Amino acid sequence: MKHKVLLVLLLVLCGGWAHAQKADTPKTAPATPDTIQIKGLIILKGKNEKGRNSYKFYSDTAYARNKLKKNLQTRWFVFDLGFNNYIDRSDYGGASFVNYYPNTTQYYNGVIASAVSKSYDYSAAGLANFAPRDASEPLTPSEFKLITGKSININIWLFEQRLNITKHKLNLLYALGLEMNNYRYARSITYLPGYPTQIIRDSVEFSKNKLFAEYISIPVMLNFNSNPAHPNRAFQASFGVSGGYLLKSRTKQVSQERGKVRKTDDFNLNKWRFGLTSELGYGPVKLYANFALTPLHDYGLQQYPFSIGIRLNGF
């Protein structure tokens, strides 16, 4: 009998100890979301109510504040993608008048215009020399009309730097890079290389007819940043000037009669290019605009190019 009582007590004590152990064992905590950090961006990966992957994005404020300790910041390989066009202020009426009187000196708007003396400026005589036309078929602005959707502007800035001036809200922004401009013509015109360069009406229809000009450029701008500590919620505006030098230029024409024809020359393009440049953005989305203060060509055509587009990887 004593053995039975002791056995019952032993079983009760063992059961109580096992229950206590089970109660003290902590429950398994739910899995914490995976964290991915990319510079100033934090990505939390977790599960939603349906068990599917979900992602949440946050700005790394500590990363942004640490960057503010540096007065000079650098970005490498900033890209622009946009479209080209130009404002045309050429004297087409005067050129037609000069072509109408090819061997005489006449008056146009009170100014003597002589077709005998070759002019290399933006006067009526200069345009008539650069783009000669018959009097029966005068020169018109429509001959230099561009296909805007195919006149692509691509810029590659090797580096871009931002220098703090006042509390990182006012900065000096500058860069060095290549500006590549494609001017896709809608009409059948042809550049004849040499000196002097001339532009003539051609006798064939081109499926592609473009002028390419590449510059090495340095823009310098004043930059305003509304919220330096939170770049993804900051409004930014920049405005300044830009200078560039022509590295190379060429034309490319494609037609059934001649196939693919490429010509390389300076094509009477200005070697130096000066203009205004600007940037406007909110968070990571940025737009740029460039406007040249010097004409595209060295004489004759007085066309002032401009480009607008999207900037990638900029400040």
Sequence and secondary structure as in RCSB ss.txt:
>XXXX:A:sequence
MKHKVLLVLLLVLCGGWAHAQKADTPKTAPATPDTIQIKGLIILKGKNEKGRNSYKFYSDTAYARNKLKKNLQTR
WFVFDLGFNNYIDRSDYGGASFVNYYPNTTQYYNGVIASAVSKSYDYSAAGLANFAPRDASEPLTPSEFKLITGK
SININIWLFEQRLNITKHKLNLLYALGLEMNNYRYARSITYLPGYPTQIIRDSVEFSKNKLFAEYISIPVMLNFN
SNPAHPNRAFQASFGVSGGYLLKSRTKQVSQERGKVRKTDDFNLNKWRFGLTSELGYGPVKLYANFALTPLHDYG
LQQYPFSIGIRLNGF
>XXXX:A:secstr
 HHHHHHHHHHHHHHHHHHHHHHHS        EEEEETTEEEEEEE TTS EEEEEEE HHHHHHHTT SEEEE
EEEEEEEEEEEEE   HHHHHHHHHSTTSEEEETTEEEESSS   SSSHHHHHHHS   TTS   GGGG B GGG
 EEEEEEEEEEEEEEETTTEEEEEEEEEEEEEEEBSS EEEE SSS EEEE SS  SEEEEEEEEEEEEEEEEEE
S TT GGG EEEEEEEEEEEEEEEEEEEEETTTEEEEEES TTB SEEEEEEEEEEETTEEEEEEEESS SBSSS
  EEEEEEEEEES  
